[in-house]
Amino acid sequence: MSGSMVIDGGHRLYGEVSVSGAKNAALPILVATLLTQEECVIEHVPFLSDISGILEILRCLGANVVQHEDGTVVTKVVDETACTAPYELVNKMRASIGVLGPLLAKRKHAKVSFPGGCVIGLRPIDLHLKGMAALGAEIEIEHGYILAKTNHLKGAEIFLGGAFGSTVLGTANVMMAATLAQGTTVIENAACEPEVQDLANFLINMGAKIQGAGSHCIIIEGVKELHGARHRIIPDRIEAGTFMAAAAITDGDITIKDAKLEHLMGVVDKLREIGVRVDKVSENKDGLDNIRIRGTKSYKPCVLTTLPYPGFPTDLQAQFVSILCLASGISNVTEKIYPDRFMHVAELSRMGAKISKEGPTLMIEGVNHLSGAPVMASDLRASAALVIAGLVGRGETTVSHIYHLDRGYEKLDEKLQKLGAKIRRIPSSIS
Ligand code: EPU
């Protein structure tokens, strides 16, 4: 369901909220199930339209897929003949480029639509292709598709970095392909994001031999085959960070349950710097943390730069810009991952924010209030930033095109309502 979200600003958030499974871990992990014909059971998969999209791609590639109400997804490949990920599906979601590695490794052929650019910037895939070529795949681009084939992938030493540093999905793609390659693969400058580690843990459960995931050097010793496995997805650190921002901006007092504090240190550091209180309250039996966030009435400005993990994540930049719009001074925010990821800026300006931009840097002059307005969501995280701004905007904010939010946040409106936000969804037919 899409449409708009209407928010009456000015209500403090308080109470408890649980974090869903991480979208960006679940997507590559679901794709990795293509590496075996045995059954895989993935738990804590969030209900999101991006997840539905990847499950559709798995079905199109010969997998039986059942998504249970408790968030468990059971997959089993029953037919390995299909090797094409069509434009209509890949176009909806860039994570589908992740099928390239598993298809090449397991089926020796892959025809995957070239994903193209998107609203947050160019998003090239040259590093994915470089990695596959280094493993011995022959690659051509024809009629908008990547055509890749191999007799057998061979382990190699690969430096996986470009102008903007490491690549998360590129590392995932090459790591998946290398699990079934002959010999040893070394990925240098690998992405260290927790989602890459989670994928590596799943692959290890499937019988892969992987060392070093979570560091800049991952070593994969190819095995003949992988088997089915059960795995539980890590908590979504970006969803947790988004609730932290929502609590902070409303001068709220909330406890975020079942998160992983360790995955959020770059974010917590900035929150504390601007004046938010962040405390670990307790740890549950699964080793997950309950984290209390206490806001204040006025925040200090700061200098914030997005960086690969463990630095401040680009996926929380927009949400923090919303907070800094109300800080008592001038903040600088530099985007080092996606230099064009600023679609929220024009919309926040409609709410009274004072932001200027030079290259990939924003200068934000804090104002003493935002005012509710009709604004348009343009991508997932920009939409979240607008909802967060709407929570404190004076009067009513209507965020339209919220299908972007449903791609990556599970029941965001319901979770915010339980925390005391006055937010409602209007379906597109009547908005
Ligand atoms: N890049 C290249 N060449 C490549 C691949 C990437 O130059 O072949 C560049 C990108 O253009 C960017 C930088 O490298 O400047 C990092 O991109 P990366 O490949 O790491 O991004 P991704 O793997 O495509 C994932 C997340 C994004 C998140 C980024 C960065 C998924 C499904 N997506 O994308 O999440 O912003 O890592 O952390 O895991 C989101 O959830 O809203 C989202 C966009």
Boltz pocket constraint, residues with backbone or C-beta under 6 A from the ligand:
constraints:
  - pocket:
      binder: B
      contacts: [[A, 23], [A, 24], [A, 25], [A, 27], [A, 94], [A, 95], [A, 122], [A, 123], [A, 124], [A, 125], [A, 126], [A, 127], [A, 128], [A, 129], [A, 162], [A, 163], [A, 164], [A, 165], [A, 166], [A, 167], [A, 168], [A, 169], [A, 170], [A, 191], [A, 314], [A, 315], [A, 336], [A, 337], [A, 338], [A, 380], [A, 381], [A, 408]]
      max_distance: 6.0
